[in-house]
Amino acid sequence: MDTSSIVLGLVFLIVFTAPVAYAVMGKSKRKKQALKNIQEKAAIHQIQLNEIDVFGDDYIGIDHKSEQLIYGNLESLEKKMHIIDFKNFSIDLLEIRKNDKSIEQISLVFKSSNTQHQFDFYKDNDDVKVSAIEQFELAKKWKAKLS
């Protein structure tokens, strides 16, 4: 009786934990592939990324040596990668609130005398389930790196 209970318990453990482990490994593999694709795409533009953050479907990266920033969306990586020579831009952290407790949008805004770029870290109406607080901290980290 004891042996069969142990075997049955192990079977249930495997049945319930295997899908979770598979999902975690798959997500890790997709993130590694995304990082590789971003590095390759940046190398085409002679950009050697020192730091990259991937969150949801978005990415942001920096080449400290050439002082260039890249950002974009993984789904449109092949079509468009935004490249900014950030030393020529002023950088502002934009936080739009619906009310005192709810954040609607968090963005970094890059302004120069004749152009403006905006990278959204968080938008309340996006389908991606990310925490506004985590994205705010990430945006503050990137603003500090670029300032």
N, CA, C and O atoms as a GROMACS GRO file, in nm:
protein
  588
    1MET      N    1   0.082  -0.120   0.000
    1MET     CA    2   0.000   0.000   0.000
    1MET      C    3   0.086   0.126   0.000
    1MET      O    4   0.057   0.220  -0.073
    2ASP      N    5   0.192   0.130   0.080
    2ASP     CA    6   0.276   0.248   0.088
    2ASP      C    7   0.349   0.274  -0.044
    2ASP      O    8   0.361   0.388  -0.086
    3THR      N    9   0.398   0.168  -0.107
    3THR     CA   10   0.470   0.185  -0.233
    3THR      C   11   0.378   0.239  -0.342
    3THR      O   12   0.418   0.327  -0.418
    4SER      N   13   0.258   0.188  -0.349
    4SER     CA   14   0.165   0.235  -0.451
    4SER      C   15   0.124   0.380  -0.427
    4SER      O   16   0.104   0.455  -0.522
    5SER      N   17   0.112   0.421  -0.301
    5SER     CA   18   0.080   0.560  -0.269
    5SER      C   19   0.193   0.654  -0.310
    5SER      O   20   0.169   0.763  -0.363
    6ILE      N   21   0.316   0.610  -0.287
    6ILE     CA   22   0.432   0.691  -0.325
    6ILE      C   23   0.439   0.705  -0.476
    6ILE      O   24   0.462   0.814  -0.527
    7VAL      N   25   0.420   0.596  -0.547
    7VAL     CA   26   0.423   0.599  -0.693
    7VAL      C   27   0.313   0.688  -0.747
    7VAL      O   28   0.336   0.770  -0.837
    8LEU      N   29   0.194   0.674  -0.693
    8LEU     CA   30   0.081   0.755  -0.737
    8LEU      C   31   0.108   0.904  -0.708
    8LEU      O   32   0.078   0.990  -0.791
    9GLY      N   33   0.165   0.933  -0.593
    9GLY     CA   34   0.200   1.071  -0.559
    9GLY      C   35   0.303   1.129  -0.655
    9GLY      O   36   0.290   1.244  -0.697
   10LEU      N   37   0.404   1.050  -0.690
   10LEU     CA   38   0.505   1.094  -0.784
   10LEU      C   39   0.446   1.119  -0.923
   10LEU      O   40   0.483   1.215  -0.991
   11VAL      N   41   0.356   1.033  -0.966
   11VAL     CA   42   0.291   1.049  -1.096
   11VAL      C   43   0.213   1.181  -1.098
   11VAL      O   44   0.223   1.258  -1.194
   12PHE      N   45   0.136   1.208  -0.992
   12PHE     CA   46   0.060   1.333  -0.986
   12PHE      C   47   0.154   1.453  -0.982
   12PHE      O   48   0.126   1.555  -1.045
   13LEU      N   49   0.263   1.442  -0.910
   13LEU     CA   50   0.360   1.551  -0.903
   13LEU      C   51   0.415   1.583  -1.042
   13LEU      O   52   0.423   1.699  -1.081
   14ILE      N   53   0.451   1.480  -1.116
   14ILE     CA   54   0.505   1.499  -1.251
   14ILE      C   55   0.399   1.557  -1.344
   14ILE      O   56   0.428   1.647  -1.423
   15VAL      N   57   0.278   1.504  -1.335
   15VAL     CA   58   0.169   1.549  -1.423
   15VAL      C   59   0.140   1.698  -1.402
   15VAL      O   60   0.112   1.770  -1.497
   16PHE      N   61   0.145   1.744  -1.278
   16PHE     CA   62   0.110   1.883  -1.250
   16PHE      C   63   0.228   1.980  -1.262
   16PHE      O   64   0.206   2.099  -1.287
   17THR      N   65   0.349   1.934  -1.244
   17THR     CA   66   0.463   2.026  -1.252
   17THR      C   67   0.527   2.031  -1.391
   17THR      O   68   0.591   2.131  -1.425
   18ALA      N   69   0.511   1.927  -1.471
   18ALA     CA   70   0.574   1.925  -1.603
   18ALA      C   71   0.526   2.040  -1.692
   18ALA      O   72   0.610   2.104  -1.756
   19PRO      N   73   0.396   2.070  -1.700
   19PRO     CA   74   0.354   2.182  -1.786
   19PRO      C   75   0.411   2.317  -1.740
   19PRO      O   76   0.445   2.402  -1.823
   20VAL      N   77   0.421   2.336  -1.610
   20VAL     CA   78   0.476   2.462  -1.558
   20VAL      C   79   0.624   2.472  -1.595
   20VAL      O   80   0.669   2.577  -1.642
   21ALA      N   81   0.697   2.365  -1.574
   21ALA     CA   82   0.840   2.364  -1.608
   21ALA      C   83   0.860   2.387  -1.758
   21ALA      O   84   0.951   2.460  -1.798
   22TYR      N   85   0.776   2.325  -1.840
   22TYR     CA   86   0.786   2.342  -1.984
   22TYR      C   87   0.760   2.487  -2.025
   22TYR      O   88   0.830   2.540  -2.111
   23ALA      N   89   0.662   2.550  -1.962
   23ALA     CA   90   0.630   2.690  -1.994
   23ALA      C   91   0.745   2.783  -1.953
   23ALA      O   92   0.779   2.875  -2.028
   24VAL      N   93   0.804   2.759  -1.838
   24VAL     CA   94   0.915   2.843  -1.792
   24VAL      C   95   1.035   2.827  -1.884
   24VAL      O   96   1.098   2.926  -1.920
   25MET      N   97   1.066   2.705  -1.922
   25MET     CA   98   1.180   2.682  -2.012
   25MET      C   99   1.154   2.743  -2.150
   25MET      O  100   1.245   2.797  -2.212
   26GLY      N  101   1.030   2.734  -2.198
   26GLY     CA  102   0.996   2.792  -2.327
   26GLY      C  103   1.008   2.944  -2.326
   26GLY      O  104   1.056   3.002  -2.423
   27LYS      N  105   0.966   3.008  -2.217
   27LYS     CA  106   0.976   3.153  -2.206
   27LYS      C  107   1.123   3.196  -2.202
   27LYS      O  108   1.160   3.295  -2.265
   28SER      N  109   1.204   3.122  -2.130
   28SER     CA  110   1.347   3.152  -2.123
   28SER      C  111   1.412   3.138  -2.261
   28SER      O  112   1.495   3.221  -2.299
   29LYS      N  113   1.375   3.035  -2.334
   29LYS     CA  114   1.431   3.013  -2.467
   29LYS      C  115   1.390   3.125  -2.562
   29LYS      O  116   1.472   3.173  -2.641
   30ARG      N  117   1.263   3.168  -2.555
   30ARG     CA  118   1.216   3.277  -2.641
   30ARG      C  119   1.289   3.408  -2.609
   30ARG      O  120   1.321   3.486  -2.699
   31LYS      N  121   1.315   3.433  -2.480
   31LYS     CA  122   1.386   3.556  -2.442
   31LYS      C  123   1.530   3.553  -2.493
   31LYS      O  124   1.580   3.654  -2.542
   32LYS      N  125   1.597   3.438  -2.481
   32LYS     CA  126   1.733   3.427  -2.532
   32LYS      C  127   1.737   3.449  -2.683
   32LYS      O  128   1.827   3.516  -2.734
   33GLN      N  129   1.640   3.394  -2.754
   33GLN     CA  130   1.633   3.411  -2.899
   33GLN      C  131   1.607   3.557  -2.934
   33GLN      O  132   1.664   3.609  -3.029
   34ALA      N  133   1.520   3.624  -2.858
   34ALA     CA  134   1.492   3.765  -2.882
   34ALA      C  135   1.617   3.849  -2.861
   34ALA      O  136   1.646   3.938  -2.941
   35LEU      N  137   1.692   3.822  -2.754
   35LEU     CA  138   1.816   3.896  -2.729
   35LEU      C  139   1.916   3.876  -2.843
   35LEU      O  140   1.982   3.971  -2.885
   36LYS      N  141   1.926   3.754  -2.891
   36LYS     CA  142   2.017   3.725  -3.002
   36LYS      C  143   1.974   3.802  -3.127
   36LYS      O  144   2.058   3.861  -3.196
   37ASN      N  145   1.844   3.802  -3.157
   37ASN     CA  146   1.793   3.873  -3.275
   37ASN      C  147   1.818   4.024  -3.264
   37ASN      O  148   1.852   4.088  -3.363
   38ILE      N  149   1.800   4.079  -3.145
   38ILE     CA  150   1.823   4.222  -3.125
   38ILE      C  151   1.971   4.255  -3.146
   38ILE      O  152   2.004   4.352  -3.213
   39GLN      N  153   2.060   4.173  -3.088
   39GLN     CA  154   2.204   4.195  -3.104
   39GLN      C  155   2.244   4.190  -3.252
   39GLN      O  156   2.321   4.273  -3.299
   40GLU      N  157   2.191   4.092  -3.325
   40GLU     CA  158   2.224   4.079  -3.467
   40GLU      C  159   2.173   4.198  -3.547
   40GLU      O  160   2.245   4.250  -3.633
   41LYS      N  161   2.052   4.241  -3.519
   41LYS     CA  162   1.995   4.355  -3.591
   41LYS      C  163   2.074   4.482  -3.560
   41LYS      O  164   2.096   4.564  -3.649
   42ALA      N  165   2.115   4.500  -3.434
   42ALA     CA  166   2.194   4.617  -3.397
   42ALA      C  167   2.332   4.614  -3.462
   42ALA      O  168   2.384   4.718  -3.502
   43ALA      N  169   2.391   4.496  -3.474
   43ALA     CA  170   2.524   4.482  -3.535
   43ALA      C  171   2.522   4.526  -3.681
   43ALA      O  172   2.623   4.576  -3.732
   44ILE      N  173   2.411   4.509  -3.748
   44ILE     CA  174   2.398   4.555  -3.887
   44ILE      C  175   2.421   4.706  -3.894
   44ILE      O  176   2.474   4.756  -3.994
   45HIS      N  177   2.382   4.778  -3.790
   45HIS     CA  178   2.398   4.923  -3.784
   45HIS      C  179   2.524   4.964  -3.708
   45HIS      O  180   2.536   5.078  -3.663
   46GLN      N  181   2.619   4.872  -3.692
   46GLN     CA  182   2.745   4.893  -3.620
   46GLN      C  183   2.722   4.938  -3.476
   46GLN      O  184   2.791   5.026  -3.425
   47ILE      N  185   2.623   4.877  -3.410
   47ILE     CA  186   2.594   4.906  -3.271
   47ILE      C  187   2.622   4.780  -3.190
   47ILE      O  188   2.566   4.674  -3.217
   48GLN      N  189   2.710   4.792  -3.091
   48GLN     CA  190   2.742   4.682  -3.001
   48GLN      C  191   2.674   4.710  -2.868
   48GLN      O  192   2.720   4.794  -2.790
   49LEU      N  193   2.565   4.642  -2.842
   49LEU     CA  194   2.484   4.669  -2.723
   49LEU      C  195   2.553   4.619  -2.597
   49LEU      O  196   2.593   4.503  -2.588
   50ASN      N  197   2.565   4.709  -2.499
   50ASN     CA  198   2.620   4.673  -2.369
   50ASN      C  199   2.511   4.624  -2.274
   50ASN      O  200   2.534   4.536  -2.191
   51GLU      N  201   2.394   4.682  -2.288
   51GLU     CA  202   2.282   4.646  -2.202
   51GLU      C  203   2.155   4.640  -2.285
   51GLU      O  204   2.132   4.722  -2.374
   52ILE      N  205   2.073   4.540  -2.254
   52ILE     CA  206   1.943   4.525  -2.321
   52ILE      C  207   1.842   4.482  -2.215
   52ILE      O  208   1.872   4.400  -2.129
   53ASP      N  209   1.723   4.538  -2.222
   53ASP     CA  210   1.610   4.492  -2.142
   53ASP      C  211   1.498   4.454  -2.238
   53ASP      O  212   1.465   4.528  -2.330
   54VAL      N  213   1.443   4.336  -2.215
   54VAL     CA  214   1.327   4.289  -2.291
   54VAL      C  215   1.215   4.268  -2.191
   54VAL      O  216   1.231   4.199  -2.091
   55PHE      N  217   1.101   4.327  -2.220
   55PHE     CA  218   0.985   4.312  -2.132
   55PHE      C  219   0.861   4.312  -2.219
   55PHE      O  220   0.839   4.402  -2.300
   56GLY      N  221   0.781   4.209  -2.200
   56GLY     CA  222   0.665   4.193  -2.288
   56GLY      C  223   0.714   4.176  -2.431
   56GLY      O  224   0.799   4.091  -2.458
   57ASP      N  225   0.662   4.255  -2.520
   57ASP     CA  226   0.705   4.252  -2.660
   57ASP      C  227   0.799   4.367  -2.694
   57ASP      O  228   0.834   4.385  -2.811
   58ASP      N  229   0.841   4.444  -2.595
   58ASP     CA  230   0.925   4.560  -2.619
   58ASP      C  231   1.068   4.536  -2.573
   58ASP      O  232   1.096   4.450  -2.490
   59TYR      N  233   1.159   4.615  -2.630
   59TYR     CA  234   1.299   4.606  -2.591
   59TYR      C  235   1.362   4.745  -2.596
   59TYR      O  236   1.315   4.835  -2.666
   60ILE      N  237   1.470   4.760  -2.519
   60ILE     CA  238   1.549   4.882  -2.519
   60ILE      C  239   1.693   4.841  -2.491
   60ILE      O  240   1.718   4.753  -2.408
   61GLY      N  241   1.786   4.904  -2.560
   61GLY     CA  242   1.927   4.868  -2.543
   61GLY      C  243   2.016   4.988  -2.565
   61GLY      O  244   1.975   5.087  -2.626
   62ILE      N  245   2.140   4.979  -2.515
   62ILE     CA  246   2.232   5.092  -2.524
   62ILE      C  247   2.371   5.045  -2.562
   62ILE      O  248   2.418   4.940  -2.519
   63ASP      N  249   2.436   5.127  -2.645
   63ASP     CA  250   2.577   5.110  -2.678
   63ASP      C  251   2.647   5.230  -2.615
   63ASP      O  252   2.638   5.341  -2.667
   64HIS      N  253   2.718   5.207  -2.504
   64HIS     CA  254   2.782   5.317  -2.431
   64HIS      C  255   2.893   5.383  -2.513
   64HIS      O  256   2.912   5.504  -2.505
   65LYS      N  257   2.965   5.304  -2.590
   65LYS     CA  258   3.079   5.357  -2.665
   65LYS      C  259   3.035   5.458  -2.771
   65LYS      O  260   3.090   5.568  -2.779
   66SER      N  261   2.936   5.422  -2.851
   66SER     CA  262   2.889   5.514  -2.956
   66SER      C  263   2.777   5.605  -2.908
   66SER      O  264   2.729   5.690  -2.983
   67GLU      N  265   2.734   5.586  -2.781
   67GLU     CA  266   2.626   5.665  -2.721
   67GLU      C  267   2.498   5.659  -2.805
   67GLU      O  268   2.436   5.761  -2.834
   68GLN      N  269   2.463   5.537  -2.843
   68GLN     CA  270   2.340   5.517  -2.919
   68GLN      C  271   2.246   5.426  -2.841
   68GLN      O  272   2.287   5.334  -2.770
   69LEU      N  273   2.119   5.457  -2.857
   69LEU     CA  274   2.013   5.382  -2.792
   69LEU      C  275   1.926   5.320  -2.900
   69LEU      O  276   1.898   5.384  -3.002
   70ILE      N  277   1.884   5.197  -2.878
   70ILE     CA  278   1.787   5.136  -2.968
   70ILE      C  279   1.664   5.097  -2.888
   70ILE      O  280   1.674   5.067  -2.769
   71TYR      N  281   1.551   5.099  -2.952
   71TYR     CA  282   1.429   5.052  -2.888
   71TYR      C  283   1.330   5.011  -2.995
   71TYR      O  284   1.343   5.048  -3.112
   72GLY      N  285   1.233   4.934  -2.953
   72GLY     CA  286   1.130   4.892  -3.047
   72GLY      C  287   1.045   4.780  -2.992
   72GLY      O  288   1.041   4.754  -2.872
   73ASN      N  289   0.976   4.716  -3.083
   73ASN     CA  290   0.885   4.608  -3.051
   73ASN      C  291   0.937   4.481  -3.118
   73ASN      O  292   0.976   4.485  -3.235
   74LEU      N  293   0.936   4.371  -3.046
   74LEU     CA  294   0.990   4.246  -3.100
   74LEU      C  295   0.912   4.198  -3.222
   74LEU      O  296   0.970   4.137  -3.312
   75GLU      N  297   0.783   4.225  -3.226
   75GLU     CA  298   0.702   4.180  -3.339
   75GLU      C  299   0.739   4.252  -3.468
   75GLU      O  300   0.725   4.196  -3.577
   76SER      N  301   0.788   4.375  -3.456
   76SER     CA  302   0.826   4.451  -3.575
   76SER      C  303   0.977   4.469  -3.585
   76SER      O  304   1.023   4.562  -3.652
   77LEU      N  305   1.053   4.383  -3.520
   77LEU     CA  306   1.199   4.395  -3.517
   77LEU      C  307   1.259   4.393  -3.656
   77LEU      O  308   1.351   4.470  -3.683
   78GLU      N  309   1.210   4.308  -3.743
   78GLU     CA  310   1.265   4.299  -3.878
   78GLU      C  311   1.233   4.423  -3.961
   78GLU      O  312   1.308   4.459  -4.051
   79LYS      N  313   1.122   4.488  -3.931
   79LYS     CA  314   1.080   4.604  -4.008
   79LYS      C  315   1.139   4.735  -3.956
   79LYS      O  316   1.182   4.820  -4.034
   80LYS      N  317   1.141   4.750  -3.824
   80LYS     CA  318   1.179   4.881  -3.770
   80LYS      C  319   1.246   4.868  -3.634
   80LYS      O  320   1.195   4.804  -3.543
   81MET      N  321   1.362   4.930  -3.624
   81MET     CA  322   1.434   4.944  -3.499
   81MET      C  323   1.468   5.092  -3.486
   81MET      O  324   1.532   5.149  -3.574
   82HIS      N  325   1.424   5.156  -3.379
   82HIS     CA  326   1.452   5.297  -3.358
   82HIS      C  327   1.593   5.311  -3.302
   82HIS      O  328   1.629   5.245  -3.205
   83ILE      N  329   1.671   5.398  -3.363
   83ILE     CA  330   1.808   5.423  -3.320
   83ILE      C  331   1.820   5.572  -3.290
   83ILE      O  332   1.788   5.657  -3.373
   84ILE      N  333   1.867   5.603  -3.169
   84ILE     CA  334   1.880   5.742  -3.126
   84ILE      C  335   2.023   5.766  -3.079
   84ILE      O  336   2.077   5.689  -2.998
   85ASP      N  337   2.084   5.872  -3.129
   85ASP     CA  338   2.213   5.917  -3.079
   85ASP      C  339   2.182   6.004  -2.957
   85ASP      O  340   2.168   6.126  -2.970
   86PHE      N  341   2.170   5.942  -2.840
   86PHE     CA  342   2.107   6.008  -2.726
   86PHE      C  343   2.186   6.125  -2.668
   86PHE      O  344   2.130   6.202  -2.589
   87LYS      N  345   2.312   6.141  -2.702
   87LYS     CA  346   2.387   6.254  -2.648
   87LYS      C  347   2.335   6.387  -2.704
   87LYS      O  348   2.362   6.492  -2.646
   88ASN      N  349   2.262   6.383  -2.814
   88ASN     CA  350   2.207   6.504  -2.876
   88ASN      C  351   2.062   6.531  -2.834
   88ASN      O  352   1.998   6.621  -2.890
   89PHE      N  353   2.011   6.455  -2.738
   89PHE     CA  354   1.871   6.468  -2.698
   89PHE      C  355   1.861   6.497  -2.548
   89PHE      O  356   1.944   6.451  -2.469
   90SER      N  357   1.760   6.573  -2.512
   90SER     CA  358   1.725   6.581  -2.370
   90SER      C  359   1.627   6.468  -2.344
   90SER      O  360   1.549   6.431  -2.432
   91ILE      N  361   1.631   6.413  -2.224
   91ILE     CA  362   1.552   6.295  -2.193
   91ILE      C  363   1.462   6.326  -2.073
   91ILE      O  364   1.510   6.368  -1.968
   92ASP      N  365   1.333   6.304  -2.091
   92ASP     CA  366   1.236   6.328  -1.985
   92ASP      C  367   1.159   6.200  -1.958
   92ASP      O  368   1.131   6.122  -2.049
   93LEU      N  369   1.125   6.181  -1.833
   93LEU     CA  370   1.040   6.069  -1.793
   93LEU      C  371   0.897   6.122  -1.786
   93LEU      O  372   0.867   6.211  -1.708
   94LEU      N  373   0.811   6.065  -1.868
   94LEU     CA  374   0.671   6.107  -1.875
   94LEU      C  375   0.586   6.006  -1.799
   94LEU      O  376   0.590   5.886  -1.825
   95GLU      N  377   0.510   6.058  -1.704
   95GLU     CA  378   0.418   5.973  -1.627
   95GLU      C  379   0.281   6.038  -1.632
   95GLU      O  380   0.262   6.148  -1.578
   96ILE      N  381   0.186   5.972  -1.694
   96ILE     CA  382   0.050   6.024  -1.704
   96ILE      C  383  -0.038   5.941  -1.611
   96ILE      O  384  -0.039   5.818  -1.617
   97ARG      N  385  -0.109   6.010  -1.525
   97ARG     CA  386  -0.194   5.941  -1.428
   97ARG      C  387  -0.342   5.968  -1.459
   97ARG      O  388  -0.379   6.077  -1.501
   98LYS      N  389  -0.424   5.866  -1.438
   98LYS     CA  390  -0.570   5.882  -1.451
   98LYS      C  391  -0.621   5.957  -1.328
   98LYS      O  392  -0.702   6.050  -1.339
   99ASN      N  393  -0.574   5.915  -1.215
   99ASN     CA  394  -0.608   5.980  -1.088
   99ASN      C  395  -0.487   5.960  -0.996
   99ASN      O  396  -0.380   5.920  -1.042
  100ASP      N  397  -0.503   5.988  -0.870
  100ASP     CA  398  -0.389   5.980  -0.778
  100ASP      C  399  -0.331   5.840  -0.765
  100ASP      O  400  -0.213   5.826  -0.734
  101LYS      N  401  -0.410   5.736  -0.788
  101LYS     CA  402  -0.364   5.600  -0.763
  101LYS      C  403  -0.339   5.518  -0.889
  101LYS      O  404  -0.278   5.412  -0.881
  102SER      N  405  -0.384   5.563  -1.002
  102SER     CA  406  -0.378   5.482  -1.124
  102SER      C  407  -0.290   5.546  -1.230
  102SER      O  408  -0.310   5.662  -1.268
  103ILE      N  409  -0.191   5.469  -1.277
  103ILE     CA  410  -0.100   5.519  -1.381
  103ILE      C  411  -0.154   5.476  -1.518
  103ILE      O  412  -0.187   5.360  -1.538
  104GLU      N  413  -0.162   5.570  -1.609
  104GLU     CA  414  -0.211   5.542  -1.743
  104GLU      C  415  -0.097   5.515  -1.841
  104GLU      O  416  -0.109   5.428  -1.928
  105GLN      N  417   0.014   5.589  -1.828
  105GLN     CA  418   0.124   5.574  -1.923
  105GLN      C  419   0.256   5.615  -1.858
  105GLN      O  420   0.262   5.710  -1.781
  106ILE      N  421   0.362   5.538  -1.893
  106ILE     CA  422   0.498   5.571  -1.852
  106ILE      C  423   0.584   5.565  -1.977
  106ILE      O  424   0.586   5.463  -2.046
  107SER      N  425   0.656   5.673  -2.005
  107SER     CA  426   0.737   5.680  -2.128
  107SER      C  427   0.865   5.757  -2.103
  107SER      O  428   0.874   5.840  -2.011
  108LEU      N  429   0.964   5.729  -2.186
  108LEU     CA  430   1.081   5.816  -2.196
  108LEU      C  431   1.063   5.898  -2.322
  108LEU      O  432   1.032   5.844  -2.428
  109VAL      N  433   1.081   6.029  -2.310
  109VAL     CA  434   1.065   6.119  -2.423
  109VAL      C  435   1.203   6.178  -2.455
  109VAL      O  436   1.268   6.237  -2.368
  110PHE      N  437   1.245   6.162  -2.580
  110PHE     CA  438   1.374   6.212  -2.627
  110PHE      C  439   1.346   6.333  -2.716
  110PHE      O  440   1.279   6.321  -2.819
  111LYS      N  441   1.398   6.449  -2.675
  111LYS     CA  442   1.371   6.573  -2.750
  111LYS      C  443   1.502   6.635  -2.796
  111LYS      O  444   1.600   6.641  -2.721
  112SER      N  445   1.501   6.680  -2.918
  112SER     CA  446   1.609   6.764  -2.970
  112SER      C  447   1.544   6.888  -3.028
  112SER      O  448   1.423   6.906  -3.017
  113SER      N  449   1.624   6.974  -3.088
  113SER     CA  450   1.568   7.100  -3.139
  113SER      C  451   1.466   7.078  -3.250
  113SER      O  452   1.375   7.159  -3.266
  114ASN      N  453   1.480   6.970  -3.326
  114ASN     CA  454   1.388   6.952  -3.440
  114ASN      C  455   1.313   6.818  -3.442
  114ASN      O  456   1.237   6.793  -3.535
  115THR      N  457   1.332   6.734  -3.342
  115THR     CA  458   1.261   6.606  -3.344
  115THR      C  459   1.233   6.556  -3.203
  115THR      O  460   1.294   6.600  -3.105
  116GLN      N  461   1.138   6.465  -3.195
  116GLN     CA  462   1.102   6.406  -3.067
  116GLN      C  463   1.069   6.258  -3.087
  116GLN      O  464   1.000   6.222  -3.182
  117HIS      N  465   1.120   6.175  -2.998
  117HIS     CA  466   1.089   6.032  -2.998
  117HIS      C  467   1.030   5.997  -2.862
  117HIS      O  468   1.061   6.061  -2.761
  118GLN      N  469   0.946   5.895  -2.861
  118GLN     CA  470   0.887   5.851  -2.735
  118GLN      C  471   0.886   5.699  -2.730
  118GLN      O  472   0.839   5.633  -2.822
  119PHE      N  473   0.938   5.646  -2.620
  119PHE     CA  474   0.936   5.501  -2.598
  119PHE      C  475   0.847   5.474  -2.478
  119PHE      O  476   0.875   5.521  -2.368
  120ASP      N  477   0.741   5.397  -2.500
  120ASP     CA  478   0.645   5.367  -2.394
  120ASP      C  479   0.687   5.242  -2.318
  120ASP      O  480   0.701   5.134  -2.376
  121PHE      N  481   0.705   5.258  -2.189
  121PHE     CA  482   0.733   5.144  -2.102
  121PHE      C  483   0.602   5.080  -2.055
  121PHE      O  484   0.596   4.960  -2.030
  122TYR      N  485   0.497   5.162  -2.044
  122TYR     CA  486   0.370   5.112  -1.993
  122TYR      C  487   0.258   5.196  -2.050
  122TYR      O  488   0.265   5.319  -2.054
  123LYS      N  489   0.154   5.129  -2.095
  123LYS     CA  490   0.028   5.193  -2.135
  123LYS      C  491  -0.083   5.110  -2.075
  123LYS      O  492  -0.086   4.988  -2.088
  124ASP      N  493  -0.174   5.176  -2.009
  124ASP     CA  494  -0.282   5.107  -1.939
  124ASP      C  495  -0.370   5.026  -2.032
  124ASP      O  496  -0.424   4.923  -1.991
  125ASN      N  497  -0.386   5.069  -2.155
  125ASN     CA  498  -0.476   5.000  -2.248
  125ASN      C  499  -0.409   4.887  -2.326
  125ASN      O  500  -0.474   4.824  -2.408
  126ASP      N  501  -0.280   4.861  -2.301
  126ASP     CA  502  -0.213   4.749  -2.368
  126ASP      C  503  -0.265   4.616  -2.313
  126ASP      O  504  -0.309   4.608  -2.198
  127ASP      N  505  -0.258   4.515  -2.395
  127ASP     CA  506  -0.301   4.382  -2.353
  127ASP      C  507  -0.199   4.313  -2.264
  127ASP      O  508  -0.233   4.222  -2.189
  128VAL      N  509  -0.073   4.356  -2.272
  128VAL     CA  510   0.033   4.294  -2.195
  128VAL      C  511   0.012   4.321  -2.047
  128VAL      O  512  -0.012   4.435  -2.006
  129LYS      N  513   0.020   4.217  -1.967
  129LYS     CA  514  -0.001   4.231  -1.824
  129LYS      C  515   0.133   4.254  -1.755
  129LYS      O  516   0.200   4.160  -1.713
  130VAL      N  517   0.170   4.379  -1.744
  130VAL     CA  518   0.292   4.416  -1.673
  130VAL      C  519   0.254   4.514  -1.564
  130VAL      O  520   0.155   4.586  -1.575
  131SER      N  521   0.332   4.517  -1.461
  131SER     CA  522   0.306   4.603  -1.348
  131SER      C  523   0.354   4.745  -1.378
  131SER      O  524   0.467   4.764  -1.423
  132ALA      N  525   0.269   4.842  -1.352
  132ALA     CA  526   0.306   4.981  -1.375
  132ALA      C  527   0.422   5.021  -1.284
  132ALA      O  528   0.509   5.098  -1.325
  133ILE      N  529   0.424   4.970  -1.163
  133ILE     CA  530   0.531   5.005  -1.069
  133ILE      C  531   0.664   4.950  -1.118
  133ILE      O  532   0.766   5.019  -1.114
  134GLU      N  533   0.665   4.825  -1.165
  134GLU     CA  534   0.788   4.766  -1.219
  134GLU      C  535   0.836   4.843  -1.342
  134GLU      O  536   0.956   4.868  -1.357
  135GLN      N  537   0.745   4.881  -1.427
  135GLN     CA  538   0.781   4.954  -1.548
  135GLN      C  539   0.829   5.096  -1.515
  135GLN      O  540   0.917   5.149  -1.583
  136PHE      N  541   0.772   5.156  -1.412
  136PHE     CA  542   0.817   5.288  -1.369
  136PHE      C  543   0.962   5.280  -1.319
  136PHE      O  544   1.043   5.367  -1.351
  137GLU      N  545   0.993   5.176  -1.241
  137GLU     CA  546   1.130   5.158  -1.192
  137GLU      C  547   1.226   5.133  -1.309
  137GLU      O  548   1.338   5.185  -1.310
  138LEU      N  549   1.182   5.055  -1.407
  138LEU     CA  550   1.265   5.029  -1.525
  138LEU      C  551   1.288   5.158  -1.604
  138LEU      O  552   1.400   5.182  -1.651
  139ALA      N  553   1.186   5.239  -1.620
  139ALA     CA  554   1.200   5.367  -1.691
  139ALA      C  555   1.295   5.460  -1.616
  139ALA      O  556   1.376   5.528  -1.678
  140LYS      N  557   1.286   5.464  -1.484
  140LYS     CA  558   1.376   5.548  -1.406
  140LYS      C  559   1.521   5.499  -1.420
  140LYS      O  560   1.614   5.579  -1.428
  141LYS      N  561   1.539   5.366  -1.424
  141LYS     CA  562   1.673   5.309  -1.441
  141LYS      C  563   1.731   5.353  -1.575
  141LYS      O  564   1.847   5.394  -1.581
  142TRP      N  565   1.652   5.345  -1.681
  142TRP     CA  566   1.702   5.383  -1.813
  142TRP      C  567   1.725   5.533  -1.824
  142TRP      O  568   1.820   5.576  -1.890
  143LYS      N  569   1.642   5.613  -1.762
  143LYS     CA  570   1.664   5.758  -1.764
  143LYS      C  571   1.797   5.791  -1.694
  143LYS      O  572   1.873   5.875  -1.741
  144ALA      N  573   1.823   5.725  -1.583
  144ALA     CA  574   1.950   5.749  -1.511
  144ALA      C  575   2.070   5.706  -1.596
  144ALA      O  576   2.174   5.772  -1.594
  145LYS      N  577   2.057   5.597  -1.669
  145LYS     CA  578   2.168   5.550  -1.755
  145LYS      C  579   2.195   5.647  -1.868
  145LYS      O  580   2.309   5.662  -1.911
  146LEU      N  581   2.092   5.712  -1.916
  146LEU     CA  582   2.106   5.798  -2.032
  146LEU      C  583   2.136   5.943  -1.996
  146LEU      O  584   2.174   6.022  -2.083
  147SER      N  585   2.120   5.978  -1.872
  147SER     CA  586   2.141   6.117  -1.830
  147SER      C  587   2.287   6.144  -1.797
  147SER      O  588   2.323   6.256  -1.760
   0.00000   0.00000   0.00000
